[in-house]
Amino acid sequence: MSSAAPVVFIIDDDVGVRNAMQRLLKSVGLKSEAFATAQDFLHRARHDGPNCLILDVRLPGISGLELQNKLSEMGIGVPIIFITAHGDIPMSVKAMKSGAVEFLTKPFRDQDLLDAIHQALERDRLARQQQNEIGDLQQRFERLTTRERQVMKLVISGMATKQIASVLGTSEVTAKVHRSQVMHKMKANSLVELGRMAERLKVPTME
C-alpha cells in the first residue's frame, strides 16, 4: 500500500475561497492543492495516496456535477465534498446519489468541512486497502493451475474430496493433493476463508 501523504484537492474559481481553505487545511497538518477550474484539475497527474476533492458546484467550463460524472466514467473514485453558495435540494440529492460524501452550503463552519474531509479521506483509505487486498488475492488465484482453479470451484461449491475426484475422473488421493495445493497457494486457513476469498474474487461455483 502507498505510504504517500493524503492530499486534499480544492476546485473553486474564487481565489479567496481557495486560499482560505488551504490555510485551514495547513493549520491541521493536511496537504492541499488548489485549482480554479475542473480542466486544470484533470490535467494534473494522478496522486498515489489517499485523497479527496472539495468541489464547487458552479465552475467556469465543466461544472462540479459534470466533473463528478466525468471522474466516474474515467474510473477515478475520489471522494467528493461539494460546496456551493446556490445549493438546492434536487442538486444535493443528485450529488449524494452519485456518491458525494457531503454537500455543504456556503457559509459553512470550518469544523463541518474538516469533519467531511476526514470522513472522505477515511473512505478513500479503506477503498484503497480493499483494492490492494483484492489485487493480492487475484495474484494468488492467477498462480493456480487450470486444474487447481477447477478444484477450487468444486471445493467452494461444497463438494467433498471423494465427489471432486469423481467429477475430475481422478483418484481421491490426487484430488486431495490438488485441494491442498489450492489452500496453500491461496493462503487459506480454512474452507470458510477460501469461500470468502472466492466471493471477493467473484469466482463462480460449479452447478
Rosetta silent file (secondary structure, phi, psi, omega in degrees, C-alpha in Angstrom):
SEQUENCE: MSSAAPVVFIIDDDVGVRNAMQRLLKSVGLKSEAFATAQDFLHRARHDGPNCLILDVRLPGISGLELQNKLSEMGIGVPIIFITAHGDIPMSVKAMKSGAVEFLTKPFRDQDLLDAIHQALERDRLARQQQNEIGDLQQRFERLTTRERQVMKLVISGMATKQIASVLGTSEVTAKVHRSQVMHKMKANSLVELGRMAERLKVPTME
SCORE:     score description
SCORE:     0.000 S_00000001
   1 L     0.000  142.910 -178.889    0.000    0.000    0.000 S_00000001
   2 L   -64.907  141.972  177.287    1.194    3.515   -0.829 S_00000001
   3 L  -102.029   11.175 -179.418    2.699    5.489    2.036 S_00000001
   4 L   -61.835  143.230 -179.138    2.108    8.808    0.264 S_00000001
   5 L   -69.243  146.980  178.366    0.647   11.531    2.466 S_00000001
   6 L   -60.914  146.334  176.705   -3.041   12.346    1.969 S_00000001
   7 E  -128.712  133.283  175.367   -3.810   15.276   -0.335 S_00000001
   8 E  -102.463  118.293  177.792   -6.972   17.368   -0.347 S_00000001
   9 E   -91.750  140.613 -179.149   -7.734   18.806   -3.784 S_00000001
  10 E  -125.350  128.142  174.156   -9.747   22.028   -3.985 S_00000001
  11 E  -124.266  110.859  179.205  -11.555   23.301   -7.087 S_00000001
  12 L  -154.335  134.134 -177.158  -13.126   26.737   -6.712 S_00000001
  13 L   -79.663   -3.078  177.877  -12.993   29.708   -9.094 S_00000001
  14 L   -96.208  110.950 -176.256  -12.800   32.152   -6.150 S_00000001
  15 H   -61.835  -32.914  178.471   -9.152   32.659   -5.264 S_00000001
  16 H   -64.059  -41.732  178.418  -10.100   33.949   -1.813 S_00000001
  17 H   -65.280  -44.005  179.739  -12.011   30.764   -1.033 S_00000001
  18 H   -59.447  -47.781 -178.052   -9.141   28.601   -2.305 S_00000001
  19 H   -64.038  -40.635 -179.588   -6.584   30.440   -0.189 S_00000001
  20 H   -63.952  -41.752  179.692   -8.769   30.336    2.937 S_00000001
  21 H   -66.027  -41.397 -179.626   -9.296   26.586    2.585 S_00000001
  22 H   -65.294  -37.269  176.475   -5.607   25.938    2.055 S_00000001
  23 H   -64.493  -41.744  179.296   -4.762   27.945    5.187 S_00000001
  24 H   -61.810  -46.752 -177.881   -7.354   25.967    7.168 S_00000001
  25 H   -66.444  -38.810  177.989   -6.011   22.628    5.948 S_00000001
  26 H   -62.882  -34.714 -178.136   -2.408   23.643    6.612 S_00000001
  27 H   -67.019  -21.510  178.379   -3.385   24.577   10.184 S_00000001
  28 L  -109.146   14.407  173.724   -4.467   20.965   10.834 S_00000001
  29 L    80.097   21.766  179.714   -1.489   19.416    9.055 S_00000001
  30 L  -104.852  134.753  176.965   -3.167   18.465    5.791 S_00000001
  31 E   -79.236  142.754  179.658   -1.514   18.912    2.408 S_00000001
  32 E  -142.424  158.861  173.026   -3.655   20.517   -0.288 S_00000001
  33 E  -136.331  135.422 -174.693   -3.585   21.569   -3.935 S_00000001
  34 E  -117.585  146.913 -179.086   -5.978   24.151   -5.367 S_00000001
  35 E  -137.205  148.349 -179.720   -7.338   24.689   -8.877 S_00000001
  36 L   -86.553  -25.409 -177.930   -9.553   27.381  -10.438 S_00000001
  37 L  -137.624  161.047  176.694  -11.233   25.038  -12.940 S_00000001
  38 H   -64.435  -35.428 -179.636  -12.091   21.378  -13.400 S_00000001
  39 H   -61.225  -42.871  178.667   -9.928   21.338  -16.532 S_00000001
  40 H   -60.307  -41.048  179.901   -6.855   22.366  -14.522 S_00000001
  41 H   -65.053  -41.570 -177.976   -7.524   19.532  -12.066 S_00000001
  42 H   -66.136  -25.022 -179.776   -7.953   16.968  -14.852 S_00000001
  43 L   -80.338  -10.006 -179.008   -4.554   17.918  -16.309 S_00000001
  44 L   -77.639  145.257  176.987   -2.844   17.057  -13.023 S_00000001
  45 L   -66.050  151.869 -179.527   -1.100   13.689  -12.696 S_00000001
  46 L   -64.022  143.447  176.857   -2.858   11.094  -10.538 S_00000001
  47 L   -93.274  136.301 -172.900   -1.994   11.041   -6.818 S_00000001
  48 L   -86.704  -12.045 -178.506   -0.865    7.677   -5.489 S_00000001
  49 L  -107.954 -176.124  178.860   -2.005    8.125   -1.883 S_00000001
  50 L   -58.104  140.783  178.168   -5.322    8.798   -0.126 S_00000001
  51 E  -155.968  167.225  173.114   -7.075   11.911   -1.353 S_00000001
  52 E  -149.388  171.158 -173.787  -10.398   13.690   -1.586 S_00000001
  53 E  -130.575  123.389  170.998  -11.835   16.581   -3.554 S_00000001
  54 E   -94.158  118.310 -167.377  -13.552   19.749   -2.353 S_00000001
  55 E  -128.435  120.919  175.291  -15.567   20.779   -5.378 S_00000001
  56 E   -72.608  138.538 -178.526  -17.572   23.928   -6.070 S_00000001
  57 L   -67.532  -45.597 -175.428  -20.814   23.131   -7.883 S_00000001
  58 L   -99.637  111.711 -178.661  -20.727   26.183  -10.137 S_00000001
  59 L  -133.329  153.068  173.506  -17.498   26.472  -12.128 S_00000001
  60 L   -67.973  140.551 -178.101  -16.499   28.019  -15.457 S_00000001
  61 L    79.393 -120.123  179.941  -16.399   25.373  -18.167 S_00000001
  62 L   -74.709  123.987  179.679  -17.031   21.937  -16.661 S_00000001
  63 L   -75.888  168.782  179.449  -19.398   22.228  -13.672 S_00000001
  64 H   -59.880  -45.425 -179.479  -18.903   20.371  -10.411 S_00000001
  65 H   -66.549  -36.908  177.425  -21.650   17.842  -11.137 S_00000001
  66 H   -65.539  -38.670  178.160  -20.313   17.307  -14.679 S_00000001
  67 H   -65.682  -40.407  177.698  -16.840   16.672  -13.255 S_00000001
  68 H   -56.377  -45.952  179.602  -18.290   14.156  -10.788 S_00000001
  69 H   -66.167  -40.187 -178.630  -19.821   12.231  -13.699 S_00000001
  70 H   -64.148  -43.761  179.242  -16.634   12.514  -15.772 S_00000001
  71 H   -62.760  -38.901  178.117  -14.457   11.150  -12.957 S_00000001
  72 H   -62.631  -44.031  179.290  -16.881    8.255  -12.517 S_00000001
  73 H   -64.034  -31.690 -179.731  -16.698    7.459  -16.244 S_00000001
  74 L   -82.397   -4.023  179.847  -12.880    7.561  -16.024 S_00000001
  75 L    77.063   21.232  178.462  -12.939    5.084  -13.122 S_00000001
  76 L   -98.920  109.668 -172.986  -11.487    7.628  -10.679 S_00000001
  77 L   -95.398   40.667 -179.266  -13.215    7.063   -7.355 S_00000001
  78 L   -67.853  129.538  178.036  -12.019   10.141   -5.464 S_00000001
  79 L   -66.527  135.817 -174.137  -14.456   11.004   -2.622 S_00000001
  80 E  -116.038  135.163  171.856  -16.075   14.393   -3.294 S_00000001
  81 E  -112.462  113.157  179.714  -17.259   17.109   -0.907 S_00000001
  82 E   -84.677  141.276  172.199  -19.454   19.605   -2.761 S_00000001
  83 E  -128.819  145.595  179.770  -19.604   23.235   -1.710 S_00000001
  84 E  -160.295  152.184  173.882  -21.949   25.874   -3.120 S_00000001
  85 L   -98.428   -6.000 -174.612  -23.465   29.250   -2.423 S_00000001
  86 L  -129.855   34.256 -175.383  -26.516   28.402   -4.521 S_00000001
  87 L   -67.878  147.004  170.870  -27.363   24.862   -3.457 S_00000001
  88 L  -133.413  166.196 -174.990  -30.827   23.449   -3.782 S_00000001
  89 H   -59.624  -50.544 -179.553  -32.368   20.176   -2.647 S_00000001
  90 H   -57.297  -38.454 -179.453  -32.546   18.436   -6.089 S_00000001
  91 H   -65.352  -44.542 -178.786  -28.903   19.327   -6.764 S_00000001
  92 H   -67.637  -37.922  178.321  -27.694   17.990   -3.421 S_00000001
  93 H   -62.908  -43.266  179.525  -29.758   14.800   -3.790 S_00000001
  94 H   -61.886  -43.261 -179.039  -28.261   14.183   -7.240 S_00000001
  95 H   -64.312  -44.560 -177.946  -24.740   14.729   -5.922 S_00000001
  96 H   -68.038  -38.473  178.516  -25.235   12.417   -2.919 S_00000001
  97 H   -63.543  -28.785  179.746  -26.855    9.695   -5.040 S_00000001
  98 L   -86.777    6.193  171.855  -23.778    9.792   -7.260 S_00000001
  99 L   106.551    6.580  179.520  -21.566    9.089   -4.254 S_00000001
 100 L   -62.593  146.482  179.453  -20.643   12.503   -2.813 S_00000001
 101 L   -76.355  -41.773 -175.671  -19.517   12.427    0.815 S_00000001
 102 E  -154.739  157.356  177.515  -21.113   15.761    1.770 S_00000001
 103 E  -132.417  102.782 -175.266  -22.880   18.772    0.266 S_00000001
 104 E  -104.863  134.349  178.000  -22.091   21.992    2.154 S_00000001
 105 E   -98.983  128.529  178.248  -23.783   25.341    1.537 S_00000001
 106 L   -68.376  142.723   -6.906  -21.682   28.497    1.977 S_00000001
 107 L   -80.338  142.310  178.330  -21.085   29.874    4.523 S_00000001
 108 L  -122.736  160.072 -179.889  -20.290   26.695    6.449 S_00000001
 109 L   -73.651  142.999  176.761  -18.371   26.104    9.661 S_00000001
 110 H   -54.736  -40.503 -176.991  -14.709   25.179    9.345 S_00000001
 111 H   -65.705  -34.932  177.542  -15.334   22.175   11.583 S_00000001
 112 H   -63.519  -40.049  178.463  -18.100   20.877    9.296 S_00000001
 113 H   -67.507  -45.026 -179.929  -15.674   20.984    6.382 S_00000001
 114 H   -62.891  -39.608  177.484  -12.887   19.314    8.369 S_00000001
 115 H   -61.287  -43.072 -179.710  -15.250   16.573    9.551 S_00000001
 116 H   -65.619  -38.665  179.350  -16.295   15.913    5.952 S_00000001
 117 H   -64.113  -45.794  179.760  -12.651   15.839    4.826 S_00000001
 118 H   -63.511  -38.009  177.221  -11.653   13.302    7.476 S_00000001
 119 H   -64.583  -42.895 -178.955  -14.655   11.146    6.530 S_00000001
 120 H   -65.906  -43.134  179.990  -13.723   11.370    2.840 S_00000001
 121 H   -65.492  -37.083  177.511  -10.049   10.515    3.432 S_00000001
 122 H   -67.032  -39.541  177.321  -11.022    7.529    5.581 S_00000001
 123 H   -61.293  -43.330 -179.443  -13.396    6.329    2.867 S_00000001
 124 H   -67.423  -39.416  179.553  -10.616    6.606    0.288 S_00000001
 125 H   -61.416  -45.312 -179.945   -8.108    4.845    2.564 S_00000001
 126 H   -65.190  -39.697  179.478  -10.484    1.912    3.082 S_00000001
 127 H   -63.530  -41.551  179.027  -11.265    1.709   -0.634 S_00000001
 128 H   -67.152  -37.602  178.304   -7.563    1.601   -1.476 S_00000001
 129 H   -63.087  -43.965  179.062   -6.968   -1.053    1.184 S_00000001
 130 H   -64.816  -39.730  178.385   -9.721   -3.225   -0.285 S_00000001
 131 H   -62.097  -41.424  179.386   -8.334   -2.746   -3.801 S_00000001
 132 H   -65.318  -41.119 -179.848   -4.880   -3.820   -2.612 S_00000001
 133 H   -64.516  -43.877  179.368   -6.297   -6.874   -0.831 S_00000001
 134 H   -66.229  -38.236  177.085   -8.279   -7.948   -3.897 S_00000001
 135 H   -61.016  -39.880  178.298   -5.222   -7.359   -6.075 S_00000001
 136 H   -65.964  -43.314  178.279   -3.213   -9.643   -3.791 S_00000001
 137 H   -63.068  -39.658 -179.735   -5.928  -12.321   -3.911 S_00000001
 138 H   -62.373  -39.600  178.337   -6.055  -12.028   -7.707 S_00000001
 139 H   -63.682  -41.549  178.030   -2.301  -12.650   -7.915 S_00000001
 140 H   -62.473  -44.896 -178.167   -2.650  -15.761   -5.753 S_00000001
 141 H   -62.198  -38.052 -178.573   -5.542  -17.018   -7.885 S_00000001
 142 H   -69.238  -19.757  177.191   -3.556  -16.466  -11.089 S_00000001
 143 L   -78.975  -12.959  177.791   -0.793  -18.705   -9.698 S_00000001
 144 L   -71.647  145.530  173.644   -3.194  -21.646   -9.595 S_00000001
 145 L   -74.396  168.426  179.008   -3.040  -24.122  -12.456 S_00000001
 146 H   -57.930  -41.693 -179.457   -6.126  -24.674  -14.612 S_00000001
 147 H   -67.414  -40.129  179.812   -6.855  -27.893  -12.726 S_00000001
 148 H   -65.580  -35.740  176.319   -6.385  -26.197   -9.335 S_00000001
 149 H   -65.311  -38.326  178.007   -8.854  -23.465  -10.305 S_00000001
 150 H   -64.235  -42.910  178.565  -11.322  -26.171  -11.243 S_00000001
 151 H   -63.462  -41.054  179.568  -10.765  -27.869   -7.890 S_00000001
 152 H   -59.747  -44.098  178.866  -11.241  -24.547   -6.086 S_00000001
 153 H   -61.584  -38.978  179.525  -14.630  -24.053   -7.762 S_00000001
 154 H   -69.045  -39.486 -179.975  -15.669  -27.564   -6.747 S_00000001
 155 H   -63.423  -47.784 -177.765  -14.471  -27.037   -3.161 S_00000001
 156 H   -72.850  -11.829  174.102  -16.371  -23.764   -2.708 S_00000001
 157 L   -81.865   -6.304  176.259  -19.423  -25.452   -4.180 S_00000001
 158 L    97.565   10.902 -178.200  -19.399  -27.696   -1.115 S_00000001
 159 L   -79.374  141.534  174.364  -18.114  -30.908   -2.666 S_00000001
 160 L   -79.010  164.405 -176.919  -16.197  -33.442   -0.587 S_00000001
 161 H   -56.930  -38.719 -179.004  -12.863  -34.772   -1.821 S_00000001
 162 H   -63.333  -42.176  179.531  -14.495  -38.024   -2.991 S_00000001
 163 H   -67.106  -39.382  179.164  -17.030  -36.105   -5.087 S_00000001
 164 H   -62.086  -43.417  178.548  -14.301  -33.898   -6.528 S_00000001
 165 H   -59.575  -40.575 -179.643  -12.313  -36.975   -7.548 S_00000001
 166 H   -64.826  -43.702 -179.841  -15.391  -38.391   -9.272 S_00000001
 167 H   -64.559  -40.818 -176.766  -16.022  -35.146  -11.212 S_00000001
 168 H   -81.253  -16.821 -177.292  -12.384  -34.899  -12.272 S_00000001
 169 L    73.041   33.460 -179.669  -12.039  -38.578  -13.064 S_00000001
 170 L  -123.407  177.488  177.051   -9.021  -38.916  -10.781 S_00000001
 171 L   -76.545  161.365  179.387   -8.199  -40.788   -7.607 S_00000001
 172 H   -65.101  -34.892  178.881   -9.241  -39.419   -4.240 S_00000001
 173 H   -63.307  -44.727  179.559   -5.554  -39.032   -3.310 S_00000001
 174 H   -62.830  -42.442  179.131   -4.893  -36.882   -6.388 S_00000001
 175 H   -62.575  -38.217  179.981   -7.956  -34.743   -5.652 S_00000001
 176 H   -65.651  -39.234  178.216   -6.747  -34.310   -2.083 S_00000001
 177 H   -63.634  -44.640  178.932   -3.318  -33.139   -3.302 S_00000001
 178 H   -60.806  -43.501 -178.892   -4.937  -30.591   -5.631 S_00000001
 179 H   -63.247  -40.646  178.405   -7.132  -29.330   -2.826 S_00000001
 180 H   -63.382  -39.848  178.817   -4.130  -28.979   -0.543 S_00000001
 181 H   -65.042  -39.493  177.889   -2.274  -27.031   -3.218 S_00000001
 182 H   -60.763  -47.983 -178.758   -5.235  -24.679   -3.644 S_00000001
 183 H   -62.122  -40.125 -178.119   -5.354  -23.983    0.101 S_00000001
 184 H   -68.222  -49.331 -176.594   -1.582  -23.438    0.203 S_00000001
 185 H   -68.041  -34.162  178.959   -1.338  -21.132   -2.824 S_00000001
 186 H   -82.710   -8.258 -177.931   -4.379  -19.090   -1.789 S_00000001
 187 L    58.294   41.129  179.029   -3.042  -18.925    1.808 S_00000001
 188 L   -96.183  129.690 -179.270   -6.440  -20.001    3.115 S_00000001
 189 L   -88.135  -11.561  179.790   -6.523  -21.432    6.632 S_00000001
 190 L  -156.546  165.456  177.598   -9.981  -22.964    6.273 S_00000001
 191 H   -65.868  -31.803  177.953  -12.635  -23.785    3.683 S_00000001
 192 H   -64.121  -44.232  179.635  -14.704  -20.892    5.034 S_00000001
 193 H   -64.994  -38.860  177.631  -11.822  -18.492    4.402 S_00000001
 194 H   -62.749  -39.574  178.843  -11.351  -19.920    0.905 S_00000001
 195 H   -63.258  -40.499  178.535  -15.044  -19.354    0.272 S_00000001
 196 H   -65.057  -40.148  178.033  -14.764  -15.714    1.348 S_00000001
 197 H   -61.327  -43.297 -179.276  -11.777  -15.257   -0.967 S_00000001
 198 H   -63.104  -38.064  177.994  -13.762  -16.739   -3.838 S_00000001
 199 H   -62.882  -44.988 -179.136  -16.641  -14.349   -3.130 S_00000001
 200 H   -66.292  -31.939  178.861  -14.357  -11.334   -3.242 S_00000001
 201 H   -86.214   -5.828 -177.681  -12.809  -12.599   -6.488 S_00000001
 202 L    58.613   40.428  175.621  -16.278  -13.423   -7.856 S_00000001
 203 L   -76.105  124.159 -178.262  -15.161  -16.984   -8.644 S_00000001
 204 L   -72.020  144.413  174.535  -18.257  -18.849   -9.842 S_00000001
 205 L   -82.795  162.723  179.479  -19.321  -22.032   -8.077 S_00000001
 206 L   -86.693  134.105  177.643  -19.983  -25.237  -10.039 S_00000001
 207 L   -73.420    0.000    0.000  -23.622  -26.062  -10.665 S_00000001
